[in-house]
Amino acid sequence: MRKVKYNLFSLKRKLAMQKGRPYTWKEISHATKIHTNTLQNLAGNKTARIDLDILAKLLDYFEQEGAPIEPNDLFTIAVSVSDPVITSDIATLTVADSTPPAQE
């Protein structure tokens, strides 16, 4: 069974690295008019769905910050807990092995 997770925390971290400064959820909340708790719940994968207006606000925010993203950048899909993690973008498909290393 597939499990969809949000990448918002990772996107925030990438933006901070790209811009050379930290970003806070409060700052993003103020700029997007998305409640801080909503952002933190999305970043912590504590919510099962995202409203389209929130999705649009996040896309606009990252574009305004000079780091445009596409809707699929907000998500990671895992086939199952023990299966590889699959992430995708428009041009490529990347598979990262999430299998724990063998114990010695």
Helices and strands as residue ranges (DSSP letters): E 3-6, H 8-19, H 25-32, H 36-43, H 52-64, G 71-74, E 75-78, E 85-88, E 93-96
